[in-house]
Amino acid sequence: MAAKKLGLLDATLLVSGSMIGSGVFIVAADMTRQVGSSGWLMLAWVLTGVMTLMAALSFGEMGAMMPHAGGQYNYISRAYGRPMAFVYGWSVFSVIQTGVIAAVAMAFAKYLAIIVPSLNESDALFWGLSKGQGVAILSIVLLTLINARGIQESKWVQRLFTWAKLTALFGLILTGIYCAISFPTLWNNFQGAFQAQRFNGVSWESISGLALATAFSGAMVGSLFSSDAWQGLTFMSDEVDAPTRNIPKALVFGTLLVTVVYCLTQMAYLSILPLKGDAQADSELLRKGIAFAENDRVGAAAAAGLFSGSTATGSLWMAVLIVISTFGCNNGLIMAGSRLFRAMASQGYFFRSAAKTNSAGMPVQALWMQGAWASVLCLSGSYGELLEYCTFASLFFYLITVVGLFRLRIKEPETERPYRVWGYPWIPLLYSLLASAICLGILTSKFESSVKGLALVALGFPIYGVIQRLNAQREAK
């Protein structure tokens, strides 16, 4: 077993660094086209943050109760049994973790193309592979190599890139506050804050009732994706110092920090750019606004606005920061995910070679298996498609896990719990109700991608049966 080398600070940075990747710089455009108002846009981010905090509190209890490698996989196994735990692990490998890695890598390539125009993401490379896909795959390979060298290398990459992205975001937030005080953009955006509209591809149409609920759930795909991956720390619980104390704290501190940063970042965007664009504006930047930012690069558009409309300067400045952010995010995702696959392999429910570690104690085979499949997913679609592909499945298993907290309280009332979730049973119950409603809304608004995610989840059950038979045959020999 690798030595415990992650203290509270590093654990918190792993949580927040894995969450802050590409989404906060991109998804506001599509979210705005879904709901068309500043009030509903901000409510989506606030609700996502509140839900993430509630889930983190619930995971904190189970993390302190089961401070072992595998994290959420272990929680589901204890609450529901091995078959459901395997289906979760299969889903993480097939779509959740690897899908997020692929989506963040595609965003990395999208912004790197601003810095190096010759790497234009849509240009063909060879055999139908675009330059964007090639760059995304190379970034995954590089980070996998770094993680294979040892946890010290991974830890320092995480520290460096997380501090860099937080510094950049706080800089954007402070300039946004200055703009809010000096210019009327923010206040104009909040006129009719809850008059919801949806862009139908041609024009804006007013929505309410069920149509609004469906559109709002669809918009939350973006904010939920941006706030995902916080649970990755639990996959490597055995590499955290004093896990029963530090895991709950790191989950809460990390998710709270990101929630505040995300909400303030959206306010900064609203302070700099008109929400739906201003047809009368002199600048193309302002005519497009948040909803129609070039290639959905809202962060780059906001930065350009800070440089007096100099799109080239602002886009370049923001692109450098986002490349740093996405690179650091994927480092955390790659580090954490491999530990889950190692834990599954050690129990005979993943490729056995994934349980092996190298001289540095790193699960090198699990790392490369994860990297290989994430690279394949980079070929499967665009950033937006990958985002929708994995968000529904991820939220579904968060819901399953939090409901499992109730099952564990009933099944194991005498088990030692060093930390108990604050506000039980109301906090986990409220999360369960909200997550259920949003899952239903996403299923309605993003039907095709949600069904694909569910199909991959369901495929885990027959695969589990096959593995059970193989294990039985192996033991009989």
Secondary structure, 3 states (H helix, E strand, C coil): CCCCCECHHHHHHHHHHHHCCCHHHHCHHHHHHHHCCHHHHHHHHHHHHHHHHHHHHHHHHHHHHCCCCCCHHHHHHHHHCHHHHHHHHHHHHHHHHHHHHHHHHHHHHHHHHHHCHHHCCCCEEECCEEHHHHHHHHHHHHHHHHHHHCHHHHHHHHHHHHHHHHHHHHHHHHHHHHHHHHCCHHHHHCCCCCCCEEECCCCEEECCHHHHHHHHHHHHHHHHHHCCCCCHHHHCHHHECCHHHHHHHHHHHHHHHHHHHHHHHHHHHHHHCCCCCCCCCCCHHHHHCCCCCHHHCHHHHHHHHHCCCCHHHHHHHHHHHHHHHHHHHHHHHHHHHHHHHHHHHHCCCCCHHHHCCCCCCCCHHHHHHHHHHHHHHHCCCCHHHHHHHHHHHHHHHHHHHHHHHHHHHHHCCCCCCCCCCCCCCHHHHHHHHHHHHHHHHHHHHCHHHHHHHHHHHHHHHHHHHHHHHHHHHHHHC
